[in-house]
Amino acid sequence: MENSETLFYEYRDRFNQLLRDGQADSPETAALFYFLNRTGFNGLCRFNRQGEFNVPFGRYSRIAYRYDFAPYRDAFKEWTFTNSDVESVLLERKDFVYADPPYDVEFTQYSKDGFSWTDQERTAVWLSRHAGPVVLVNQATHRIEKLYRKLGYSVGFLDAPRRISCTGDRTPAREIVATRNL
């Protein structure tokens, strides 16, 4: 499919209108989100303070879209996908949790309300209480490492490729991988 800047912004406007109209759970909204995520700048997902998707157009010459998701049905039939505050997720003892909160960096405004240091702490503490296996990843800042170690996580590090950068810097980012109950 050809990548069209005009079409991207038309679809982004329609997506935001559906959100404003309380239709965030509609099939049309889901299809538009997939399109926007694949065609937006670097696959970024970001919402402004009004709750509107505000990622700019990605300048790709062509985009490979998947039209048939049937092969994934069996793999995901036992999974539950949620979009809610971490503390509202109901977990069973055997549930495996992979959590990837926003990086502990200055810019955390990927959603209407942002993601503060308090949110980082709440997420790490809540997951530390889960009896099942947990993998928690983040940028390897000093305070994230200190928090995860204080909560009893096993900590490792890796250099992860960066796909999103406002400066174009693609230097790998040092990440922390914290685990419990594995």
Sequence and secondary structure as in RCSB ss.txt:
>XXXX:A:sequence
MENSETLFYEYRDRFNQLLRDGQADSPETAALFYFLNRTGFNGLCRFNRQGEFNVPFGRYSRIAYRYDFAPYRDA
FKEWTFTNSDVESVLLERKDFVYADPPYDVEFTQYSKDGFSWTDQERTAVWLSRHAGPVVLVNQATHRIEKLYRK
LGYSVGFLDAPRRISCTGDRTPAREIVATRNL
>XXXX:A:secstr
 B  HHHHHHHHHHHHHHHHTT TTSHHHHHHHHHHHHHBGGG   B TTS B   B   SB       GGGHHH
HTT     S GGG    TT  EEE    SSS   SSTT   HHHHHHHHHHHHT SS EEEEEE  HHHHHHHHH
TT EEEEEEE     TT     EEEEEEEE  
